[in-house]
Each structure stands twice: as structure tokens, then as C-alpha cells.
Amino acid sequence: MVVGMNDGRETSSYDAGNRRHVGRRRKAASVERRRGREAVRWLMDDPRGRRFVWALLARAGLFRSSMATTPEFTAFNEGRRDMGLALLADVMRLCPETYARMQAESISRQPASNGDKDGGRDDADG
């Protein structure tokens, strides 16, 4: 899913029957894919990039259900989730070792919560 950026250059007409045109397009696409892969690795090599990617994955709804009150909202949520899954697939394909690090960093940023109703005591009779 790694997406390249359009550099804004105007292109002349493309002829799919012209081998040079096809070769140039293929080479340009290859360069863009490589740049996209490098960008994912660059992001994931830095704590700030991992924090950003984790936030994107969370906003995409990867960690919750897509179900909503209407089929349209559910479809919308699934579309957003699909983008997150594509990003996650890139991370797992290009630098899987950084996913666990990103997850651990996210957990360490969460405030400590005391889920115990008894104030953390070991005895149950309060």
C-alpha cells in the first residue's frame, strides 16, 4: 500500500504501445515504491514516527469494532479501517520488529489505572 507522492510534473501523452513510455513509467513507479518503503522505515525508526503511526492506526479504528448504528456508518468505518490495515501491513512487511516496540511505547504512555475495586488490597474482605 506504500503510496508515492506526485511531484507535480506535467506528463506528456502516454502511449502504452511505446516501449520507452512503458519503461519510463515502470521505472518511475519503482522509484516511488522504494521511496514509500524508505519513508515507512524512517517513520518507524524514530519514537516520534512510531507515536504518529500508532495514532493513525488508532484513528483508523484498528483496535475497535467497525460496527455502527447504520450500515452507511459501518461501511465508512470499514473504509477507514482498511487504510489502517494497509499501513499496518506495510509496517509488518518492512520492519516488523518495530511494531512490538511501538506497541510497548504506547502502553507506557497510558496513565496507570487501578482496576481493583478494593484499593489494590490483596484481602477480599476490605
N, C-alpha and C positions, 0 to 999 in steps of 0.2 A: 504494500500500500504506500510505500515511501513515495511521496509526491514531489516533483520538481517544480521550481518556480519558472514562470515565463519571464524572460529577461526583457520583454517589451519590444524586441526587434520585429519589424515587419518582414514577413517572408514573401518571397515571390511565389508565383503559382507552382503548385506541386504536381508532378506527373508521376504517378505510381508505376508507369511503364518505363521510366527512365532510371537505369541502374544507379547513376550518380545521385539522383534525388533520393532514391531509396536508401542508398549507402549513407548519405549525409543525415537523413532522418534517423536511421538506426544508430549512427554514432552519437548524434545529439541526445537521443533517448538514453543511450548507455551512460553518457556523461551525467545526465540529470539523475538517473538512478543511483549512480555512485555518489554523487553529491548528497542525495537524500539519505543514503546509508551512513555517510560520514556525519551528517547532521544529527541523526539519531544517536550515534555513538558519542558524539561531542556532548549532546544534552545529558546522556546517561552517565558520562564520566565526571560530572560536576554535581555536587549536592543541590545546588540551585536548580539545575536542569531536572534532576530526579524529582524534586519537590514540584516543579511545574508539570512534569509528565504525570505524576500521581494525582495532582489536582485535575488535570484533563481527564484522566481515567475515571475519577470520581464523578466529575460533572457529566461525563458520558453515560453514567448510570451502570457502570460495570459491576458495582458492588451492591446493587439492589435490583428488585424486580422491575420489569418494564410495564407491568400491568397498570392500567389507569381506569378512570371512570367511563371512558368511551373508547370504542375501537380506534378512533382517529388519534387520540392521545397516546394510546398504546403503540400505534404504528409510528408516531412521531418519536416516542421514547426508544423504540427499536431501531429507528434510523440513527439516532444519536448514539445508541449503544454499539451499533455496527461500526461507527467511526472509531469508537474506543477500542473495540476488538481488533480492528485493523492496526491501530497504533500498538496495542499490546503484542500482536503477532510480530510486528517489526522488532520490538524490543526483545522478545523471546528468541527470535531468529538471529538477531545481530549481536546481542550482548546479554544472554540470559542470566549471567551471574549478577548483573546489576539489578535485576528485578527484586531479588531477595533483599539486597541492600536497601533499595528504595522502600520496600515494604517495612523493613525494620526501622528505617528513619522516620517513616510516617507514624508508626506505633509509638516511637519515642517522643514524638511531638505532641501526642494526645495527652491531655491532662489526666492525671491519675484519678480513677474513680473507685470509690469504695462501694462495691456491690453488696457488701454484707449489711443486713438489716440490724444486726446485733452490735454494731460498732466495731466489728473486727475481732470480737472476743471468741475464743475457742469454745467456751462453755455455752450450751444452748439455752440454759435457763435464766440468763440475763441478770 
